[in-house]
């Protein structure tokens, strides 16, 4: 009886540990493929749209994106 409980608890802990490392690896690869937008990327996007971005406008856009999160 107590052996079954011990096996269940150990299996649960092992599953949690394995799930954590799989999720961590997935998120690391996702962030490498899709990095978050930084000021340099925002400046390039605005220039591609035909805008001449000032540092003030870049800061406003970054703050607006951070507030959305």
Backbone torsions as a table, in degrees:
resi	resn	phi	psi	omega
1	UNK	NA	-55.2	-178.3
2	UNK	-68.8	-24.7	177.3
3	UNK	-67.3	-39.6	178.5
4	UNK	-64.1	-41.0	178.3
5	UNK	-64.8	-43.3	179.2
6	UNK	-62.1	-43.7	178.3
7	UNK	-63.3	-40.5	179.1
8	UNK	-63.7	-44.0	-179.9
9	UNK	-66.1	-43.8	178.7
10	UNK	-63.9	-38.5	177.4
11	UNK	-65.0	-40.7	178.5
12	UNK	-63.4	-46.5	179.0
13	UNK	-63.5	-40.5	177.5
14	UNK	-63.9	-41.3	178.4
15	UNK	-64.6	-40.0	178.0
16	UNK	-64.2	-44.3	-179.3
17	UNK	-64.0	-45.8	-179.7
18	UNK	-64.8	-42.3	178.1
19	UNK	-61.5	-39.0	178.4
20	UNK	-61.9	-47.0	-177.2
21	UNK	-69.7	-33.7	176.6
22	UNK	-67.5	-44.2	179.1
23	UNK	-64.9	-38.4	179.4
24	UNK	-64.1	-44.6	179.5
25	UNK	-63.8	-40.8	179.1
26	UNK	-62.7	-45.4	-179.7
27	UNK	-66.6	-37.1	177.7
28	UNK	-64.0	-42.4	179.2
29	UNK	-69.9	-35.8	178.0
30	UNK	-64.3	-44.6	-180.0
31	UNK	-67.4	-29.7	177.6
32	UNK	-71.2	-38.7	179.6
33	UNK	-76.8	-35.5	-176.8
34	UNK	-126.5	77.9	-178.0
35	UNK	-68.5	150.8	177.7
36	UNK	-66.6	155.5	-176.6
37	UNK	-72.6	130.9	175.7
38	UNK	-114.2	-179.1	-175.9
39	UNK	-62.0	-38.5	-178.4
40	UNK	-64.6	-44.0	179.3
41	UNK	-65.3	-39.1	179.0
42	UNK	-64.2	-40.9	178.8
43	UNK	-62.1	-43.7	179.9
44	UNK	-64.0	-43.2	179.6
45	UNK	-62.5	-41.5	179.8
46	UNK	-67.1	-37.5	178.1
47	UNK	-67.7	-34.6	177.8
48	UNK	-67.8	-28.3	177.7
49	UNK	-82.9	0.5	177.0
50	UNK	91.5	10.6	178.8
51	UNK	-94.5	153.0	174.7
52	UNK	-108.2	91.4	-170.5
53	UNK	-74.4	135.6	172.3
54	UNK	-94.9	164.7	179.8
55	UNK	-63.4	-33.8	178.3
56	UNK	-63.3	-43.8	179.4
57	UNK	-66.2	-39.8	177.4
58	UNK	-61.0	-45.3	-179.6
59	UNK	-63.0	-38.4	178.5
60	UNK	-64.5	-42.8	-179.9
61	UNK	-65.7	-41.9	179.5
62	UNK	-64.6	-41.0	179.2
63	UNK	-65.7	-39.7	178.8
64	UNK	-63.9	-40.3	179.1
65	UNK	-68.4	-37.9	178.6
66	UNK	-68.9	-33.5	177.9
67	UNK	-70.4	-26.8	178.6
68	UNK	-68.4	-30.5	-179.1
69	UNK	-68.6	NA	NA
